[in-house]
C-alpha cells in the first residue's frame, strides 16, 4: 500500500506539505495542492479522512441552502462553488429548502451537530426578512441584497433593473409591464424600486395595474402574461424579474397572437443558458454566477478559519445583454 511519503516523493514536496494539503488545504498554494492531488491519484493513496476530521474537529463539508434547486441560475453557481470546494478539500452538501423555514432548519442542524462546518445561503435575506441561521454558525449569503447583514456577495439589483427599464424607455416604451417575484422577496423589492426610479426619471407615472406577481418559475410567467393580454390598453414592453418567467410569458404572448418584439418587447434577468436560445433570444441582465460561487466558498473558508475579511460585502458587476426580444415601441420605428 502506498503511503504519505510516496505521495511527497512523487509530488516533489515535503511530507509536511502533503499533510497540510490534506488537513488544511486552504494553507497550501494552488500549485502545490495540484501536485499533491495528482500524486495521490497516481499512487492510489487513500488517506484516513475520518482520523483527519477527528484530529481537526472539522467535518470538511459545507452546506449550500438552495431555495429552488430546479432554478437553472443556481446550477452554474453550485458547480463553480463545488469546484472551488474540492480544490480546498471540502465536500458540498446541497439542501433544497424549497423556500420553507422548516426544511432550512433541518440543514442548519447539520452544522450545529458538526456534520458540516458552515453554510452558503442562496435565499436572499435582509433586515426585514427572516434569517434562521444562528450568529455563531459560519455563514455567507451569496445572494444578498442592499440590507443583508453578515458576510455577503451580491449584485446591485436596483441599478441593474433601472438599466433595463431605461433601455426600454429609450426605445420609446412608456407603458411597461412587470412580472415580479413574490412581493416579500428582497430581490423583487430591489428590482421593483429600480423600475420605479427609471419611470420617475423619465416622467412616466407608476401604474400598479402593470405589476403582475410571479414566483420566479416559468409557469408563473406564463400565467402572469395573461394579465397583460386581457388589458384594454396593453403594455408595449414587459420587464420580467428573471429569465424563466420571461420565457414563460413569451410562450403565452405568442399563443395569443402577440408578436415579439413588434407588438410587445420582453426582457429577463439572470442570463440562464436558455435565454440565448429562446425564440426570440432574450434581452436580459447577466449575473456572474460562476464568480459568485467561487467567491462564496473562499469567503466562507475565511469565516470558518476565523480570518479577517477584507470585505464583508462584495458587490459584483452585471452585464446588460441586448438580444432579439426587444425593439422599438409600436409606431416608434
Rosetta blueprint (number, residue, H / E / L):
1 X L
2 X L
3 X L
4 X H
5 X H
6 X H
7 X H
8 X H
9 X H
10 X H
11 X H
12 X L
13 X L
14 X L
15 X H
16 X H
17 X H
18 X H
19 X H
20 X H
21 X H
22 X H
23 X H
24 X L
25 X H
26 X H
27 X H
28 X L
29 X L
30 X H
31 X H
32 X H
33 X H
34 X H
35 X H
36 X H
37 X H
38 X H
39 X H
40 X H
41 X H
42 X H
43 X H
44 X L
45 X L
46 X L
47 X L
48 X L
49 X H
50 X H
51 X H
52 X H
53 X H
54 X H
55 X H
56 X H
57 X L
58 X L
59 X L
60 X L
61 X E
62 X E
63 X E
64 X E
65 X E
66 X E
67 X L
68 X L
69 X L
70 X L
71 X L
72 X H
73 X H
74 X H
75 X H
76 X H
77 X H
78 X H
79 X H
80 X H
81 X H
82 X H
83 X H
84 X H
85 X H
86 X H
87 X H
88 X L
89 X L
90 X L
91 X E
92 X E
93 X E
94 X E
95 X E
96 X E
97 X L
98 X L
99 X L
100 X L
101 X H
102 X H
103 X H
104 X H
105 X H
106 X H
107 X H
108 X H
109 X H
110 X H
111 X H
112 X H
113 X L
114 X L
115 X L
116 X L
117 X L
118 X E
119 X E
120 X E
121 X E
122 X L
123 X L
124 X L
125 X L
126 X L
127 X L
128 X L
129 X L
130 X L
131 X L
132 X L
133 X L
134 X L
135 X L
136 X L
137 X L
138 X L
139 X E
140 X E
141 X E
142 X L
143 X L
144 X L
145 X L
146 X L
147 X L
148 X L
149 X L
150 X L
151 X L
152 X E
153 X E
154 X E
155 X E
156 X L
157 X H
158 X H
159 X H
160 X H
161 X H
162 X H
163 X H
164 X H
165 X H
166 X H
167 X H
168 X H
169 X H
170 X H
171 X L
172 X L
173 X L
174 X L
175 X L
176 X E
177 X E
178 X E
179 X E
180 X E
181 X L
182 X L
183 X L
184 X L
185 X L
186 X H
187 X H
188 X H
189 X H
190 X H
191 X H
192 X H
193 X H
194 X H
195 X H
196 X H
197 X H
198 X H
199 X H
200 X H
201 X H
202 X L
203 X L
204 X L
205 X L
206 X L
207 X L
208 X H
209 X H
210 X H
211 X E
212 X E
213 X E
214 X L
215 X L
216 X L
217 X L
218 X H
219 X H
220 X H
221 X H
222 X H
223 X H
224 X H
225 X H
226 X H
227 X H
228 X H
229 X H
230 X L
231 X L
232 X L
233 X L
234 X L
235 X L
236 X L
237 X E
238 X E
239 X E
240 X E
241 X L
242 X L
243 X H
244 X H
245 X H
246 X H
247 X H
248 X H
249 X H
250 X H
251 X H
252 X H
253 X H
254 X H
255 X H
256 X L
257 X L
258 X L
259 X L
260 X L
261 X L
262 X L
263 X L
264 X L
265 X E
266 X E
267 X E
268 X L
269 X L
270 X E
271 X L
272 X L
273 X H
274 X H
275 X H
276 X H
277 X H
278 X L
279 X L
280 X L
281 X L
282 X L
283 X E
284 X E
285 X E
286 X E
287 X L
288 X L
289 X H
290 X H
291 X H
292 X H
293 X H
294 X H
295 X H
296 X H
297 X H
298 X H
299 X H
300 X H
301 X H
302 X H
303 X H
304 X H
305 X H
306 X L
307 X L
308 X L
309 X L
310 X L
311 X L
312 X L
313 X E
314 X E
315 X E
316 X E
317 X L
318 X L
319 X E
320 X E
321 X E
322 X L
323 X L
324 X L
325 X L
326 X L
327 X L
328 X L
329 X L
330 X L
331 X L
332 X L
333 X L
